[in-house]
């Protein structure tokens, strides 16, 4: 009996363990069967920003431009005479007025040249007086018959030569006086000093650059445009520019179009007058779009068009699923500051499509649109 009990106890334990395993397997199968329909009905939740409605609208067709900002009025103060720079009272960023004295050249040499020219002019004046008196005396002697008319002619020529020498000496003195005045450096326009190109103590040559002044009251964007795009531009067309360092866009308009193309690149320079802004500076890089025309049609945001396949397509929400729709694109333009594109074929008006913020979504993926905030709050009440 004891021998049979030894075999019965382990056998019962094995049977109980088998029953427990079978029950666990059955429970797991039932849980999986219950979860299968839930997985089949799982859908991608879409936020309001993830969808957009294709609508018939008018887009502003634009042309991209870029370039550097330049001041309309700028000037470089140069040395009109060769001399040593004695003083320079302005530095970068200083504001100056038109006609303001900003520096002085060493005029010692110029002073001596002016004095020499004045003395030469005085000597020529004395020679002219002598020639005039001799001419008057000879005219009296000719009338009395003491000298011949030939002698009088000689006196006339001497007086004319003395007058010419005196006038040349006076002109030379005036030139020396002007050179002396050119030793004073004066700002030709009002504005801000952008560059200080020489330092006191340096000897500057004629036309040596000393100071550059720019007037930031009027700035222009100088943009190089391809020849095939210039035909779309016209004076007065509006543009919105994004300038480095500024968060908000700046308005501009086409002010001038260069009549000549640049050598080599064959591009044409276009100048856009930029609206005044306290943060704008000469030399900043700007890019933007010029509104050149208007186009109408069924449009969607450019971010809603996907190009990872051989042909562009959009994902349209149909019957609770994302359906792939191949489209034919038309002209591009701007709407409310965003890039939109005309859909010439493949999408009806009023169709709801996924935007780029929805991410990568496969064709046929179930989707569910989130209810608007107002609707959700009313439902909860």
MARKOL-653873 format. One record per residue (C-alpha): residue in one letter; x, z, y; residue number from 0. Coordinates in pm, whole numbers, plus 50000, padded with zeros to 5 digits. Layout:
<atoms>
{atom "A", {X, Z, Y}, NUM}
...
</atoms>
This chain:
<atoms>
{atom "X", {50000, 50000, 50000}, 0}
{atom "X", {50276, 50087, 50233}, 1}
{atom "X", {50436, 49750, 50159}, 2}
{atom "X", {50117, 49561, 50265}, 3}
{atom "X", {50093, 49760, 50587}, 4}
{atom "X", {50440, 49646, 50686}, 5}
{atom "X", {50323, 49281, 50685}, 6}
{atom "X", {49977, 49337, 50834}, 7}
{atom "X", {50095, 49501, 51158}, 8}
{atom "X", {50333, 49220, 51266}, 9}
{atom "X", {50072, 48961, 51171}, 10}
{atom "X", {49811, 49126, 51392}, 11}
{atom "X", {50057, 49137, 51680}, 12}
{atom "X", {50128, 48764, 51648}, 13}
{atom "X", {49754, 48687, 51636}, 14}
{atom "X", {49688, 48894, 51949}, 15}
{atom "X", {49975, 48723, 52131}, 16}
{atom "X", {49840, 48381, 52032}, 17}
{atom "X", {49494, 48467, 52159}, 18}
{atom "X", {49640, 48584, 52491}, 19}
{atom "X", {49841, 48260, 52532}, 20}
{atom "X", {49534, 48047, 52456}, 21}
{atom "X", {49326, 48234, 52714}, 22}
{atom "X", {49602, 48187, 52978}, 23}
{atom "X", {49622, 47815, 52906}, 24}
{atom "X", {49245, 47777, 52933}, 25}
{atom "X", {49242, 47962, 53266}, 26}
{atom "X", {49520, 47744, 53404}, 27}
{atom "X", {49336, 47425, 53297}, 28}
{atom "X", {49018, 47543, 53468}, 29}
{atom "X", {49208, 47624, 53792}, 30}
{atom "X", {49372, 47280, 53792}, 31}
{atom "X", {49039, 47112, 53732}, 32}
{atom "X", {48887, 47304, 54025}, 33}
{atom "X", {49179, 47218, 54258}, 34}
{atom "X", {49176, 46844, 54174}, 35}
{atom "X", {48866, 46758, 54383}, 36}
{atom "X", {49007, 46961, 54675}, 37}
{atom "X", {49328, 46756, 54669}, 38}
{atom "X", {49133, 46436, 54649}, 39}
{atom "X", {48936, 46527, 54963}, 40}
{atom "X", {49242, 46646, 55166}, 41}
{atom "X", {49262, 46447, 55496}, 42}
{atom "X", {49511, 46420, 55783}, 43}
{atom "X", {49388, 46610, 56088}, 44}
{atom "X", {49433, 46414, 56411}, 45}
{atom "X", {49457, 46565, 56757}, 46}
{atom "X", {49284, 46393, 57052}, 47}
{atom "X", {49622, 46264, 57170}, 48}
{atom "X", {49682, 46096, 56833}, 49}
{atom "X", {49408, 45836, 56882}, 50}
{atom "X", {49315, 45589, 57153}, 51}
{atom "X", {49030, 45344, 57199}, 52}
{atom "X", {49106, 44976, 57249}, 53}
{atom "X", {48934, 44869, 57569}, 54}
{atom "X", {48900, 44569, 57790}, 55}
{atom "X", {49094, 44635, 58108}, 56}
{atom "X", {49324, 44488, 58370}, 57}
{atom "X", {49697, 44546, 58333}, 58}
{atom "X", {49962, 44510, 58598}, 59}
{atom "X", {50225, 44271, 58465}, 60}
{atom "X", {50566, 44401, 58562}, 61}
{atom "X", {50929, 44292, 58579}, 62}
{atom "X", {51207, 44543, 58518}, 63}
{atom "X", {51476, 44580, 58785}, 64}
{atom "X", {51776, 44810, 58818}, 65}
{atom "X", {52070, 44862, 59046}, 66}
{atom "X", {52230, 45093, 59299}, 67}
{atom "X", {52088, 45227, 59624}, 68}
{atom "X", {52254, 45110, 59946}, 69}
{atom "X", {52199, 45212, 60306}, 70}
{atom "X", {52059, 44934, 60524}, 71}
{atom "X", {52272, 45056, 60815}, 72}
{atom "X", {52629, 45158, 60745}, 73}
{atom "X", {52955, 45123, 60935}, 74}
{atom "X", {53324, 45180, 60884}, 75}
{atom "X", {53522, 45311, 61181}, 76}
{atom "X", {53851, 45120, 61187}, 77}
{atom "X", {54162, 45149, 61403}, 78}
{atom "X", {54159, 44873, 61666}, 79}
{atom "X", {54526, 44939, 61748}, 80}
{atom "X", {54820, 45045, 61535}, 81}
{atom "X", {54895, 45410, 61613}, 82}
{atom "X", {54924, 45756, 61467}, 83}
{atom "X", {54597, 45941, 61401}, 84}
{atom "X", {54617, 46249, 61620}, 85}
{atom "X", {54280, 46418, 61557}, 86}
{atom "X", {53974, 46363, 61338}, 87}
{atom "X", {53689, 46610, 61391}, 88}
{atom "X", {53443, 46507, 61116}, 89}
{atom "X", {53437, 46536, 60738}, 90}
{atom "X", {53218, 46416, 60452}, 91}
{atom "X", {52857, 46522, 60501}, 92}
{atom "X", {52882, 46580, 60878}, 93}
{atom "X", {52606, 46426, 61089}, 94}
{atom "X", {52712, 46216, 61386}, 95}
{atom "X", {52531, 46045, 61671}, 96}
{atom "X", {52582, 45693, 61801}, 97}
{atom "X", {52858, 45698, 62064}, 98}
{atom "X", {52991, 46039, 61959}, 99}
{atom "X", {53371, 46084, 61984}, 100}
{atom "X", {53495, 46170, 61635}, 101}
{atom "X", {53874, 46131, 61668}, 102}
{atom "X", {54171, 46027, 61878}, 103}
{atom "X", {54476, 45809, 61817}, 104}
{atom "X", {54815, 45880, 61971}, 105}
{atom "X", {54816, 45678, 62296}, 106}
{atom "X", {55165, 45751, 62435}, 107}
{atom "X", {55286, 45400, 62359}, 108}
{atom "X", {54961, 45254, 62487}, 109}
{atom "X", {54991, 45449, 62812}, 110}
{atom "X", {55335, 45304, 62878}, 111}
{atom "X", {55215, 44953, 62799}, 112}
{atom "X", {54927, 44995, 63043}, 113}
{atom "X", {55168, 45121, 63310}, 114}
{atom "X", {55400, 44826, 63251}, 115}
{atom "X", {55109, 44580, 63276}, 116}
{atom "X", {54989, 44740, 63598}, 117}
{atom "X", {55336, 44715, 63752}, 118}
{atom "X", {55362, 44350, 63649}, 119}
{atom "X", {55024, 44286, 63810}, 120}
{atom "X", {55138, 44458, 64131}, 121}
{atom "X", {55453, 44243, 64139}, 122}
{atom "X", {55248, 43928, 64089}, 123}
{atom "X", {55021, 44038, 64371}, 124}
{atom "X", {55319, 44070, 64604}, 125}
{atom "X", {55445, 43724, 64508}, 126}
{atom "X", {55099, 43584, 64577}, 127}
{atom "X", {55096, 43740, 64924}, 128}
{atom "X", {55437, 43584, 65002}, 129}
{atom "X", {55318, 43243, 64882}, 130}
{atom "X", {55004, 43266, 65094}, 131}
{atom "X", {55196, 43354, 65412}, 132}
{atom "X", {55442, 43070, 65349}, 133}
{atom "X", {55152, 42829, 65305}, 134}
{atom "X", {54989, 42939, 65631}, 135}
{atom "X", {55317, 42902, 65823}, 136}
{atom "X", {55385, 42557, 65678}, 137}
{atom "X", {55037, 42441, 65771}, 138}
{atom "X", {55106, 42538, 66135}, 139}
{atom "X", {55443, 42366, 66129}, 140}
{atom "X", {55292, 42048, 65986}, 141}
{atom "X", {55034, 42048, 66266}, 142}
{atom "X", {55320, 42073, 66517}, 143}
{atom "X", {55520, 41806, 66335}, 144}
{atom "X", {55816, 42027, 66242}, 145}
{atom "X", {55788, 41967, 65862}, 146}
{atom "X", {55664, 41678, 65656}, 147}
{atom "X", {55340, 41675, 65455}, 148}
{atom "X", {55554, 41682, 65138}, 149}
{atom "X", {55683, 42028, 65231}, 150}
{atom "X", {55326, 42146, 65282}, 151}
{atom "X", {55230, 42015, 64937}, 152}
{atom "X", {55512, 42217, 64785}, 153}
{atom "X", {55381, 42532, 64956}, 154}
{atom "X", {55032, 42463, 64822}, 155}
{atom "X", {55166, 42434, 64466}, 156}
{atom "X", {55371, 42754, 64504}, 157}
{atom "X", {55064, 42945, 64624}, 158}
{atom "X", {54858, 42814, 64328}, 159}
{atom "X", {55127, 42915, 64080}, 160}
{atom "X", {55153, 43261, 64237}, 161}
{atom "X", {54773, 43304, 64214}, 162}
{atom "X", {54774, 43203, 63846}, 163}
{atom "X", {55057, 43446, 63769}, 164}
{atom "X", {54868, 43725, 63944}, 165}
{atom "X", {54547, 43656, 63754}, 166}
{atom "X", {54737, 43649, 63422}, 167}
{atom "X", {54903, 43980, 63508}, 168}
{atom "X", {54566, 44135, 63596}, 169}
{atom "X", {54421, 44012, 63263}, 170}
{atom "X", {54718, 44160, 63075}, 171}
{atom "X", {54660, 44491, 63252}, 172}
{atom "X", {54294, 44487, 63153}, 173}
{atom "X", {54388, 44420, 62790}, 174}
{atom "X", {54631, 44711, 62800}, 175}
{atom "X", {54360, 44931, 62951}, 176}
{atom "X", {54119, 44830, 62672}, 177}
{atom "X", {54383, 44905, 62407}, 178}
{atom "X", {54425, 45246, 62569}, 179}
{atom "X", {54049, 45306, 62547}, 180}
{atom "X", {54046, 45190, 62183}, 181}
{atom "X", {54259, 45492, 62101}, 182}
{atom "X", {53940, 45699, 62118}, 183}
{atom "X", {53740, 45680, 61793}, 184}
{atom "X", {53363, 45656, 61849}, 185}
{atom "X", {53078, 45654, 61594}, 186}
{atom "X", {52902, 45316, 61618}, 187}
{atom "X", {52578, 45437, 61454}, 188}
{atom "X", {52399, 45763, 61387}, 189}
{atom "X", {52418, 45894, 61033}, 190}
{atom "X", {52623, 46098, 60787}, 191}
{atom "X", {52993, 46071, 60717}, 192}
{atom "X", {53030, 45950, 60358}, 193}
{atom "X", {53407, 45899, 60340}, 194}
{atom "X", {53710, 46023, 60532}, 195}
{atom "X", {53977, 45764, 60458}, 196}
{atom "X", {54265, 45886, 60677}, 197}
{atom "X", {54414, 46220, 60774}, 198}
{atom "X", {54563, 46340, 61106}, 199}
{atom "X", {54934, 46261, 61122}, 200}
{atom "X", {54906, 45932, 60932}, 201}
{atom "X", {54993, 45608, 61106}, 202}
{atom "X", {54709, 45363, 61065}, 203}
{atom "X", {54752, 44986, 61103}, 204}
{atom "X", {54521, 44753, 61289}, 205}
{atom "X", {54183, 44747, 61109}, 206}
{atom "X", {54286, 45048, 60906}, 207}
{atom "X", {53978, 45226, 60763}, 208}
{atom "X", {53935, 45580, 60893}, 209}
{atom "X", {53573, 45695, 60845}, 210}
{atom "X", {53261, 45551, 60678}, 211}
{atom "X", {52916, 45639, 60816}, 212}
{atom "X", {52583, 45572, 60641}, 213}
{atom "X", {52228, 45606, 60771}, 214}
{atom "X", {52004, 45741, 60493}, 215}
{atom "X", {51687, 45683, 60695}, 216}
{atom "X", {51657, 45337, 60537}, 217}
{atom "X", {51771, 45270, 60180}, 218}
{atom "X", {51746, 44960, 59964}, 219}
{atom "X", {51778, 44890, 59594}, 220}
{atom "X", {52010, 44597, 59531}, 221}
{atom "X", {51904, 44447, 59197}, 222}
{atom "X", {52042, 44143, 59016}, 223}
{atom "X", {51758, 43937, 58867}, 224}
{atom "X", {51787, 43649, 58619}, 225}
{atom "X", {51708, 43303, 58763}, 226}
{atom "X", {51408, 43253, 58534}, 227}
{atom "X", {51254, 43581, 58658}, 228}
{atom "X", {51310, 43530, 59030}, 229}
{atom "X", {51027, 43275, 59048}, 230}
{atom "X", {50782, 43558, 58971}, 231}
{atom "X", {50893, 43765, 59271}, 232}
{atom "X", {50764, 43745, 59626}, 233}
{atom "X", {50811, 43942, 59945}, 234}
{atom "X", {50591, 44249, 59970}, 235}
{atom "X", {50539, 44306, 59596}, 236}
{atom "X", {50523, 44676, 59511}, 237}
{atom "X", {50745, 44861, 59266}, 238}
{atom "X", {50792, 45210, 59126}, 239}
{atom "X", {51147, 45330, 59077}, 240}
{atom "X", {51296, 45609, 58871}, 241}
{atom "X", {51609, 45735, 59046}, 242}
{atom "X", {51876, 45940, 58871}, 243}
{atom "X", {51831, 46305, 58958}, 244}
{atom "X", {51465, 46277, 59065}, 245}
{atom "X", {51178, 46377, 58840}, 246}
{atom "X", {50905, 46195, 59032}, 247}
{atom "X", {50905, 45816, 59084}, 248}
{atom "X", {50974, 45662, 59425}, 249}
{atom "X", {50773, 45374, 59570}, 250}
{atom "X", {50945, 45056, 59689}, 251}
{atom "X", {50863, 44699, 59785}, 252}
{atom "X", {51054, 44371, 59790}, 253}
{atom "X", {51202, 44323, 60138}, 254}
{atom "X", {51442, 44029, 60089}, 255}
{atom "X", {51547, 43777, 59825}, 256}
{atom "X", {51894, 43625, 59847}, 257}
{atom "X", {51877, 43245, 59880}, 258}
{atom "X", {52202, 43201, 59684}, 259}
{atom "X", {52290, 43286, 59324}, 260}
{atom "X", {52599, 43486, 59239}, 261}
{atom "X", {52900, 43299, 59113}, 262}
{atom "X", {52953, 43344, 58740}, 263}
{atom "X", {52641, 43534, 58637}, 264}
{atom "X", {52406, 43300, 58831}, 265}
{atom "X", {52182, 43599, 58896}, 266}
{atom "X", {52001, 43638, 59227}, 267}
{atom "X", {52018, 43957, 59433}, 268}
{atom "X", {51682, 44105, 59528}, 269}
{atom "X", {51655, 44385, 59785}, 270}
{atom "X", {51377, 44643, 59759}, 271}
{atom "X", {51302, 44872, 60053}, 272}
{atom "X", {51274, 45228, 59918}, 273}
{atom "X", {51043, 45488, 60072}, 274}
{atom "X", {51223, 45774, 60244}, 275}
{atom "X", {51300, 46078, 60030}, 276}
{atom "X", {51526, 46373, 60119}, 277}
{atom "X", {51700, 46365, 59780}, 278}
{atom "X", {51801, 45998, 59792}, 279}
{atom "X", {52168, 45912, 59841}, 280}
{atom "X", {52364, 45591, 59867}, 281}
{atom "X", {52512, 45485, 59533}, 282}
{atom "X", {52248, 45646, 59309}, 283}
{atom "X", {52135, 45431, 59017}, 284}
{atom "X", {51767, 45341, 59000}, 285}
{atom "X", {51551, 45147, 58759}, 286}
{atom "X", {51189, 45049, 58776}, 287}
{atom "X", {50921, 44781, 58747}, 288}
{atom "X", {50787, 44537, 59001}, 289}
{atom "X", {50417, 44449, 58975}, 290}
{atom "X", {50424, 44067, 58968}, 291}
{atom "X", {50075, 43980, 58837}, 292}
{atom "X", {49757, 44111, 58672}, 293}
{atom "X", {49628, 44024, 58324}, 294}
{atom "X", {49295, 44105, 58158}, 295}
{atom "X", {49199, 44157, 57794}, 296}
{atom "X", {49158, 44410, 57513}, 297}
{atom "X", {49455, 44641, 57541}, 298}
{atom "X", {49611, 44939, 57365}, 299}
{atom "X", {49915, 45150, 57453}, 300}
{atom "X", {50239, 44989, 57350}, 301}
{atom "X", {50322, 45307, 57155}, 302}
{atom "X", {50023, 45238, 56925}, 303}
{atom "X", {50173, 44908, 56805}, 304}
{atom "X", {50396, 44947, 56501}, 305}
{atom "X", {50676, 44701, 56422}, 306}
{atom "X", {50832, 44832, 56099}, 307}
{atom "X", {50680, 44539, 55905}, 308}
{atom "X", {50734, 44166, 55942}, 309}
{atom "X", {50439, 44138, 56184}, 310}
{atom "X", {50318, 44389, 56443}, 311}
{atom "X", {50017, 44595, 56339}, 312}
{atom "X", {49803, 44892, 56434}, 313}
{atom "X", {49635, 45160, 56224}, 314}
{atom "X", {49261, 45155, 56291}, 315}
{atom "X", {49038, 45445, 56194}, 316}
{atom "X", {48766, 45303, 55967}, 317}
{atom "X", {48534, 45499, 55736}, 318}
{atom "X", {48752, 45808, 55766}, 319}
{atom "X", {49070, 45626, 55667}, 320}
{atom "X", {49364, 45463, 55844}, 321}
{atom "X", {49337, 45088, 55793}, 322}
{atom "X", {49629, 44854, 55863}, 323}
{atom "X", {49536, 44572, 56101}, 324}
{atom "X", {49782, 44293, 56178}, 325}
{atom "X", {49755, 44193, 56546}, 326}
{atom "X", {49876, 43918, 56776}, 327}
{atom "X", {50016, 44055, 57099}, 328}
{atom "X", {49983, 43909, 57446}, 329}
{atom "X", {50122, 44005, 57787}, 330}
{atom "X", {50249, 44352, 57858}, 331}
{atom "X", {50173, 44560, 58164}, 332}
{atom "X", {50121, 44906, 58305}, 333}
{atom "X", {49810, 45122, 58315}, 334}
{atom "X", {49810, 45472, 58462}, 335}
{atom "X", {50189, 45473, 58458}, 336}
{atom "X", {50214, 45387, 58085}, 337}
{atom "X", {50312, 45067, 57908}, 338}
{atom "X", {50013, 44884, 57753}, 339}
{atom "X", {49986, 44549, 57577}, 340}
{atom "X", {49709, 44293, 57543}, 341}
{atom "X", {49590, 44239, 57183}, 342}
{atom "X", {49503, 43870, 57166}, 343}
{atom "X", {49380, 43873, 56804}, 344}
{atom "X", {49311, 44119, 56526}, 345}
{atom "X", {49139, 44410, 56701}, 346}
{atom "X", {48781, 44442, 56838}, 347}
{atom "X", {48692, 44616, 57157}, 348}
{atom "X", {48614, 44985, 57106}, 349}
{atom "X", {48828, 45021, 56793}, 350}
{atom "X", {48993, 45361, 56748}, 351}
{atom "X", {49363, 45331, 56660}, 352}
{atom "X", {49642, 45579, 56595}, 353}
{atom "X", {49905, 45628, 56863}, 354}
{atom "X", {50273, 45685, 56804}, 355}
{atom "X", {50230, 46064, 56821}, 356}
{atom "X", {50041, 46053, 56488}, 357}
{atom "X", {50369, 45974, 56315}, 358}
{atom "X", {50420, 45765, 56001}, 359}
{atom "X", {50084, 45717, 55829}, 360}
{atom "X", {50024, 45496, 55524}, 361}
{atom "X", {49747, 45242, 55494}, 362}
{atom "X", {49440, 45404, 55339}, 363}
{atom "X", {49533, 45762, 55426}, 364}
{atom "X", {49219, 45978, 55483}, 365}
{atom "X", {49207, 46103, 55842}, 366}
{atom "X", {48984, 46346, 56024}, 367}
{atom "X", {48939, 46349, 56400}, 368}
{atom "X", {48953, 46689, 56563}, 369}
{atom "X", {48644, 46784, 56761}, 370}
{atom "X", {48686, 46809, 57140}, 371}
{atom "X", {48752, 47157, 57276}, 372}
{atom "X", {48416, 47170, 57452}, 373}
{atom "X", {48225, 47073, 57140}, 374}
{atom "X", {48412, 47325, 56927}, 375}
{atom "X", {48338, 47610, 57170}, 376}
{atom "X", {47966, 47522, 57189}, 377}
{atom "X", {47945, 47509, 56809}, 378}
{atom "X", {48100, 47851, 56777}, 379}
{atom "X", {47836, 47994, 57011}, 380}
</atoms>
